Amino acid sequence: MKDPRNRQLAEVLVNYSTRVEPGDVVLISASGFEAAPLVKEIYALCIEKGAAYVEYEFTSPDINRYFFNKASEEQLSYFPEHKLEFMKKATVFIGLTASDNSMVMAQANQASMIAWSKKVRPIIDQRVKHTRWVITRYPTHGAAQEARMSLDEYADYLFAATCMDWEAESKKQDALKACMDAADRVRIVASDTNLSFSLKGLPGIKCDGRLNIPDGEVFSAPVRDSVEGYITYNCPTVYQGKEFNNVRLEFEKGKIVKATSPGMDAELNRILDTDEGARYVGEFAIGVNPSIRVPMRNILFDEKIFGSIHFTPGQAYDECDNGNRSAVHWDMVKILVGDGELWFDDILIQKDGRFVHKPLLGLNPVE
């Protein structure tokens, strides 16, 4: 049966997030064939909006896994110039993931994955810097299982978190951006967490449905060498096909000097040793999506959990550039609900996952 929510989500992606207009060159890129119903609605809407050209592509993680395990050094060193040339012509990029198995890359050759991510970085940079882009997820049985839900429950959760009034959410985020802009020192105190850093000179950036759907965060970046202390993340994180739990990072002068995760220390440190920038932090963000409350092992959702922060080893964003460069950008999430304080200078911003600073009370969900 046709689900009308696919059309609703397509309208968010096309009309609000990427603002498709006559003359645009659009690339719709889907990882997983189950996303076809949403791809169809997006494609139809782009044509209706007058886009000059709309291309769509489907990729399969299982096939990509074969490449990482079997490719020679020569194959890994080949740069797909044609993809970069097309991306230079594209004005809009809409990316979809319909994951049936988040662990599909768990046993893939990690060295090959890292080498390939470095090789194709110019294509990603072109897309991020020069197109109106957005990425989203599509409900699958595999993703529902990861979220500990039935498919129907997961679909309801996904569409509730995506088909929102993003204009209204954007206005709510203004106050948090203003507080972040004005802050110098940040301190996060919670179980096995005592972390401090500076935001001085680095702006707050609203994430209000323009680039990610679901969205709902305000981010900045720490002054690169200012991070001191330690943090233990309480949200599971999947990176390069492997799940890490209870990741604990210790910082000195901005650098991760010790990193542990039960049973996964070697894998964790291997990723953090990808390059120099992987042991420094490129992003600090506060999750504010009122419809996202529990971890789903899907970072596009989990980083938006209301009452959470994420503190991200690796590459900084251009919009808030602290100078850190890396092939890694690993969003790790700490949920503060029921346990945690977030301070901006001498102001208690949030306690136990709810905003307590008066200008920010409007962000709290209605319980």
N, C-alpha and C positions, 0 to 999 in steps of 0.2 A: 504493500500500500504506500502511496506517495505521502511523504511526511511534509506538511506545509511549513514546518520549521526550517527546512532546508532553504526554502525561498526567503524566509525571514533573515536567516543568517547570511545568505548571499547578498541581500540588500544592505546589511550592515557592512559587509566587506567591500562591496562595490560602490555604494552611495556615500557611506560615511568614512570608512577607513582609507580607501585609495582614491575616492572621488573621481571615478572613471568618467571621461568626457570624450566628445568627438575628436578623432585623430590620435587617440592613445594607441600605443603598441603594448599589448598585455601578454604576460606569460603566466599561465596557471600551472603550477607544478605540484603534483600529488605523489606522495610516497605511500603506496598501498592502493590496490585497485578498489577497495571497498568505498573509497571516497567518491566514486563515480556519480552518485546522485547529487552531491553538492557541487562537483565540478560542472555538471550539466546545468545547474541553476545559475552558477556564476558565469559560465560561458554565454548562456542565453541573455542574461542581464547586461553583460558587456556589449554584446551585439546590439541589444536594444538601446544602449546608451550612445551608440555611434562610434565605438572604438574602430580604428582603421584596420587593425589586425589583432586577432586573438589566437595565441598558440597554447595548446595544453599538452602536458606530458605526464606519464605515469612511470614511476620507478619502483623497483622491488628490493627491499632490504636483503632478501635471501640471495638475489643475484649480486648485489653489491658485496655481500659477504664472500662470495666466491672470488670476486676480484681481489679483495684484501688478502685472502689466503693463498691465492695462486699467482698473482701478478709478479712479474720479474722486476728487477731494478729499472730496466729500460722502460717497461710499461708504466711503472710508478712515476717515472721522470717525464712522461709525455704530458705536455700541457694542452688541454682541449681548447685551442685558440678560437674555434668556431663558436663555442659557448660564450666566451668573453665578447666576441664580436656581436653576437645576438643581444647579449645583456647591455651592450653599449647603445643599442637601438631601442631597447625596451624602456617604457616610461612607467609601467605598472607591473609589479610582481605580487602574485597571490600564492602563498605556499600552504599546502594542506598535508597533514600526516594522519593516516589511518593505520595505526600500528596494531598488529595482531599479536606481536611478541616483542616486548621491550628488551628481552634478553637475546635477541637474534644475533647480536654482535659480541656476546659474552666470550666466545672462544675464537673470535676472529683475531687475525694477526694485528696486535696493537701497534707495533712499529710501523707497519704498512699504513694503518689508519692515520697515525700521526704524520707520516711523510706525505700522504695524500692531502690531508687537511692543509698542510703548509703549501703544497703545490697549487691547489685551487683557490687559495685565499684571495688572489686578485679578482676572481669572479664574484666571490661573496662581497668583497669590498665595493665592487662596481654596483652590485645590486643594492647594498645598504646605503651607499652614498649618493646614488644617482637615479633611483627609482622611488616611486611612491609604493612602498611595500607593506604587506601584512602577512602574518602567518597564523594558522589556526589548527585545530584538531577535529577529527571526525570520529563519532562513536563506533567502536568495534567491540566484539566479544573479548578480545585480548586486553584492551584498555579497561573494559569494565571489570574484568577479573583482577587486574592490577589495583583497581580502586576498591575492590571488595564489594562490588555491586553487581546486580543483574544488568543486562544490556539496557532494558527499559529505564531502570533507575539511573544508570550512567548517562543515557541520552537526555533524560529530564534535567539532570544536574548540569550537563554540558550546555544545553540550550538556555537554561536559566542564567548561566554565567556569561553567555555570549550575546544573547538577543536582549540587550538592555538599552535603556535611554542613555547613550554615551555622552550626549550633550549635557545632560544633567550631572552625570558623574564627573565630567570634566570641570564643571563649575565648583563642585564640592572639593576637588583637589587643589584649588587655588590657594586655600588657607594653609595647607600643608607645604606647598611649594614655598610660600612666603616665609614660613617658619624655618624651612631648610635653607633658604637663601640667606637668612639672617644669622644662622648658627655658625659658631666657630668650633667648639668642642662637642663631641658626641660621646655618650657613655651608655653601654648596654650591660645590665647586671641581671643575671638569672642563674639557674642551676649550672654549675661548672662553667660559668661564663662571667668574665669581667674584662670588658674590652673598651678601649678608648682610642679616639682618633680625631683628626681635625678635618672640617669641610671648608676651611677658610679659602675664599676666592673661587670656590666651585659651586655652580648653581644647582638648584633643584629642578628636575625635569619631570613634567607630568606624563604619565602613560595612561592615556584616556581613550584607548580603542583605535588609535591611528596605525599602530605597528603590530600589535599582538591582539588577538581575540581568542580567549578572554584576555582582558586587560585589567588594570586596576592596581597601580603602584605609583609611587613618586620616588625617583632615584637621584642619587648624586654619586660622588666618588670621594674616597678619602684622599687627603694629601698623601702622596705615595709613601713617604717615609715616616708618617706620623702614627701608624698603627702600633699599639702596644697592648699586651695582655693575651687573653686566651678566650676561645669560644668553642662550645660543643654544640653541634647542630643536632636537633632532635627530629628532623624530617628525613626520611630515606631519600637518597639521591642516586639516580642512574646516569652514568656517564660512560661513553664508549662501550655500551652494552653490559656494564657491570653495575651491580647495586652495592652502594656503600651506606652503612648505618653508623650513627653516633660518631661522625667524623669530628675530631678534635684538632684544632689548629692553635699553635702558639706563635706569637709575633714578637719580634724585636726590631725596632726601627723600620717598621713596615714590612719586613720579610718574614715569611713562614719558616721558622727555624725547627719546628717539630710538627709532624702530622701523623695522626694515628686513626685507624678505623678497625674495629675488631675483626681479625682474620683477613684484612685487606690492606695491611700496611704497605706491602711491597707494591701492589698495584696503585695505591693512592700516591705514593711518592714517585713512582715512575711517571705518572701524569704530571705531577707538580715539577718534575725535572725536564719537562718538554723543552723549556727555554727559561731564560732568566726571569721573564715577566710572569711566568706561571706561579711563582712564589710571592708575588705582590698582588694587591687587590685593585681591581678596576671598577668596582661598583659597590655601592651601598644603597639599599632600597627598603621601602616600607610597603607591605601589601595592604590594599584597602578594598578589594572586591567583596562586597557584602554577601555574595552568593557562594563564595568559596571558603569553606571552613575546615576541611580535613585534607590530609595528604592523599594524593592519588598516584604517586610515583610517576608523575607527569609534570615536568618543570614548568610548562606553560601555564598550568593551573596552580601548582604548589607555590610558586614564587608570588602569587597574588593572594594567598590565604590572608584573610582579615586577621590582624593581630600577629603578623609575622614580620620578620626582616629577612633579607638575604644579603650575604656578604660574600663577594664573588672574586675568587682568585682568577687572575688573567687579564685579558684585553679590556681596556677602557673604551667607552663609547665616545664618538666624536662630539656629541652634544655636551658632554661633561668629561673633558679629557684631562686626566691627571698625569698623562705622559707614559702610562704603562702600556707596553706592547707585548703581545703573546699570541700564539696560535690557540691558546686555551681561553675559554670564557666559561667558567663552571659555577653556575648559580647554586649555592648551598643555602638551605632555608632553616631558620631558627624560629619556632613558634613560641610566642611569649604569653599566650593565653593561659591564665591561671598561675603564671610563674615568670615574672620579668618586669623590669623597669627600663624605660627608654628616656634618656635625658638629653636635651639640647642646652648646652651651657648649664645654667643653674635652674632650668625650667624642666619639671617633670612633664613630659609630653604624653606618655602612655604608661599605664600600669596594668599588668596582667592582661594585656591584649586589647584594652579599650582606651581610647583617647580621653585624657582628663584635663588637658589644657583647653580653656574655654573656647578659643577661636576654632578648635578642631572638633568640637562635640558633634557637629553636623555630619561628620564622617561615620560616626558609630551606627551600625545597623539597628533598626527597630527590632527589639527582641519580642 
